[in-house]
Amino acid sequence: MIDRHTVAFVSGANRGLGAQLVARLLARGAGRVYAASRTGHTEFDDARVIPVTLDITDDDSVAHAARIAADTTLLVNNAGINRQSGILAQHAMDDARAEMDVNYFGTWRMVRAFAPSLIEGKGAIINVLSILARVSLPSMGSLCASKAAGLRLTECLRAELMPHGVSVFAALPGAIDTDMSRGFDGAKLDPAATADAALDALTGELYEVYIGSMAQELAHGLALERAATQAQLLSTS
């Protein structure tokens, strides 16, 4: 539940889904929202919003953010990158390293830094992933690998933190209408509605939340027949 006692920290908050997460947290009555990005810039004219400069690939930057926001009760790991690279592309190895450093190791750094505060406050974590954590898309092969690693990380974190009273959720949307999905020609989710669906996980019964018809249909297909669903996806990509 989000109310005036909620102190949220959102990474990647300067645009796209991150900005909408901040907006929806404010609309739901959060008492304070740390809006973090590499630039430290925010367009929100609200005293409850505290801009934070953050590079989640840098240990010192993450530690500094955790000290500034030591009262955080809800950590939303939204920062992510997509180099839109196939596995055999010319610069695929560099792209994969960058995606893993942000989408996997960056999330890991953030949770390790914020865990003491979250444990003390019996807080919660939402890791924003993607339905591509569950399937393979050749045109974004290294992204799929980084998101799959992020999902395994989320599961491990849930197991470790649940005994301490910290809930850990995975938000797995389909393509969202943001800069990150500019190369995708199919239907895209509204960022504000996606943010609401991710935050709704806090009051639901599921720790993995599939957002949008694309994600929900793929998750259903994987549950029924993984191989056939994956093969169908590969044949249409």
N, C-alpha and C positions, 0 to 999 in steps of 0.2 A: 504494500500500500504506500502511495506517495502522498505526503501531507507536509505541513509546515516544519515537521521535525526531520524531514528528508534532506540530507546534504549529499548532492550528487556530484560526481566527477565524470565528465565526458571528454574522451580524447577525440581528435579529429573533428573538433566542434566548430570550425570556422566556415564550413559550407556543407552543401549536400545533406545527407542523412544526419550527420553530426549536429548541424545547425537546427534541424527539425527536432532532434532529440532534446536539445536545450529548450526549444520553444514549447514542446509538449510537456516537459517537466515543469516549466514555469506555469503553464496553463492548468496543470494538475495540482498546483499549490506547493511545490517544493520550496523549502525555506532558503536554500542556497544551491547554486549550481556553479561549479568550477568548469569553465569552458576553455579547454586546452587545445592548442595547435602549435605548429612550428613557428608561426608568426606572433602568437600571443594576441591576435586581433579578434575582436568580437563586435558585431553590429547591434548587439542587444542593449537597449537603453533601459536597463532594469537594475536597481541596486542589489538585487539578489544574485546577479551574474558577476563572477570574478574571473577575469581573463588570466590564463596561465600559459607561459611559453614552455613548450614541451617537445622534445624529440625522443620518441619511445625507443629509438635504437641506441640511445646514449645512457649509460648507467647513472652518471652524475645528474643528468637532466631529470631522469625519472625519480631519483632519490630526492632531489630538490622539490619536485612537484608533490611528492608524498609528504614532505615536511610542511609545505605550505597548506596542504589540504588534509591535515591529520584528523580532521573531524568528519571525513567522508564516511557515509553509511551506504552509499550506492555507487559502485564503480561500473561505468559503462565503457568497455573497451571497444571503441568504434573505429579508431584509426586503422587504415589499411591501404594497400596499394595493389594495382593490377597492371602489370606490364604488357598484358595481352600477348603473351609469347608462347609459341609452341615449343615443345621439348627440343626439337632439332633446329630451331631458328638460330640465326648467326650469333646472336648475343644471349642465347638462352641461359647459359650458366650464370652470367652476371644478373640477368633478370630474376632467376630463381633465388640467388643469394639475397637480392634486395627484398623480394617478396617474403622469403622466410624470415629475414631479420625484422621486418615490420609485422607481418601477419601472424607469425608464430613466436619468435623470440621476444618481440616487442610486447605482446600480450603477457608472456611469461614474466618479463621484467616488471610490468605494471602490477601484476597480482602479487608477486613476491614483495614489492615495496609497500603496497597498500594492505597486505594481509593483517599485520598487527592491529591497525585501526579498525578494519572490518570485523575482526574477531572480537575486539573489545566492544564494538557496538552491535554485534550480532547482525551484521549487514548483509548485503547481497551484491552479486556480480552478474552483469549481462555481457557476454562476449558476442559481438556482432560478427557472424561468420557469413555463410552463403550456402545455398543448396549445392553448390559445387564442391562443398566438403564431402558430399556423399556420392558424387558421380565424376566422370572424366569427360572433359571437353577439349579435344585436341588443340583448338586454337588458343586455349588458355591453360595449357598443360601444367605449367609450373605454379600458376595460381591455384588450380585444383589441389595440387600437392600441399601447398602452404595452408589452404583452408582445411584440408583433411587433417593435417598436423594440428591445427588449431582446435579441431573438434576433439581429437584424442586428448589434447592438453586440457580442454574444458572438462572432459569426463574424469580425468585424474584429479583435477583441482576440486571437483565436486566431492569426490570420495574423501579427499584429505580435509576439506574445509567443513563439510556437513557436520561432523562430530563437534565442531566448534560453533555451531549455530549460524554458519554463513551459507546461504543458498547461492548456487552457481547455475546460470541459465545460458543456453546457446540459442541465439536468434539466427535462423537460417532462411533468409528471404531469397526470392528469385531476383531477376534483374530489376534494379531500381533506376528511376529516371534522374540520374546524376551524371556528373562528368566521367565517373569511373566506368559507366556502361555506354558511353557515347558510341562505341563501335558495335553495339548489339542492335539488330534491326527489329527484334520482336517486341511484344508488349512489355511495358515496364511499369513497375509499381510506383505509386505516388509516395514521395519521401515522407510526408507528414503522416499518412496512413500507416506506413511501414514503421515509423517511430512509435506510433500508438500501439501497434501490434506487439512490438518488442517490449514496451513497458507493461503491457497487459500481462505478460508472462509472470510478473511479480505476484499477481493475485490468482494465477491459474494453478493447475495441478500438474502441468507438464514442464520438464526441464529443457526439452528441445522443442522449440516453437518454429513451425514451418509457415512462412508468411507469403501469402499470395497463391493463386491457383497453380502456377508452374511448380513451385516448391512442394505444395501439398500433393499434387498429382504424381510427381516424381517420388516423393517419400512413400506414397501408397503403392506405387509400382515396385519400388525396391523391396517393400515388405512382402509383396506377393511373389515376385519373380525377379530377383536382382539381375541375373544375366540377361534376360530378355529386355528389361527396361534399359540397361546400359547399352545393349546392342542397338536398340531403337534410337537412343540419343545419338550414338556415334554415326548412325546411318543418315541422320538428318542434319548433322553439324557441318 
